[in-house]
Amino acid sequence: MKKITLRPKDKEYMFLDADNVTPDNFAGKTLDEVRAVEIYEGNRTYALGDYFDVIGETDPDTNEIGVVIDGSIPKVKYIGMKMSAGKLLVKGSVGMYAGGWMTGGRLRINGDAGAYAGIAMEGGEVVIDGNAGDYLGANYRGDWRGMKGGKIVVSGNAGSDIGEAMVGGEIVVKGNADLQAGIHAHGGKIVIEGDAESRVGAQMTKGEIIVLGKIGYWLPGFIYKKDDQIEYDGTQYAVKVYQGDLGEGGKGKLYYAEA
């Protein structure tokens, strides 16, 4: 696999929109063409090479390209947007919308990710080694469909409204989640290994949510169905199974381990 490394230059900026930074957009280009790829600061267009040093090799096959961003870029948005193949590694934190609308490939973030990571994702994998912001794997404003496929794994904590309106795919949070995980869900699966603040599964109609820690506040739209056993990550858990949100005629399942 060929590797292209982007090293952030010591340059001041407000925020950058870098939706063109994907293996898809680098495939078949020379390094000079990669340096000329357009990114945006506000309403002005700049070249990628204005903000990053670019070294390495390219390949015509997207699957054979690995992009490494060698540094933390918390004010750069849309990294990995709509990528369909290849690998993208960020050695640090990223801004909002990382991995949004992905259909394939693998995005790994060694630090934290801003809000809307994996928004409307359809395939591929997003791995966040730090914490994730609000609206992880959620829907774009005005669209009733959120995450449709793929997998998101967060090693730390996640914000509020994760998996909003999701219809497929899987979100795993190894830490805690804030308010309203799985709100408006129509499918998919959310696993929270830590605690969930409150309002889990609000207005969900389908899908599964597993909470292995504590739930701070229960919605009245969920009713207890039975005790059960589930296997997760090689371990058996005794869980209570709830159905809801009945206020929406929902048939979603919430598995609560009460750890």
ABEGO torsion letter per residue (X at the ends): XBBBBBBBBBBBBABBBBAABBAAAABGBBAAAAAABBBBBEABBBBAAAABBBBEBBBABAAABBBBBBEBBAABBGBGBGBABEBBBBBEBBBBGBGBGBABEBBBBABBBBBGBGBGBABEBBBBABBBBBGBGBBBBGBABBBABEBBBBABBBBBGBGBGBABEBBBBABBBBBGBGBGBAEEBBBBABBBABGBGBGBABEBBBBABBBABBBAABBBABBBBBBBGGBBBBBBBBBOBAAAGBABBBBBAGX
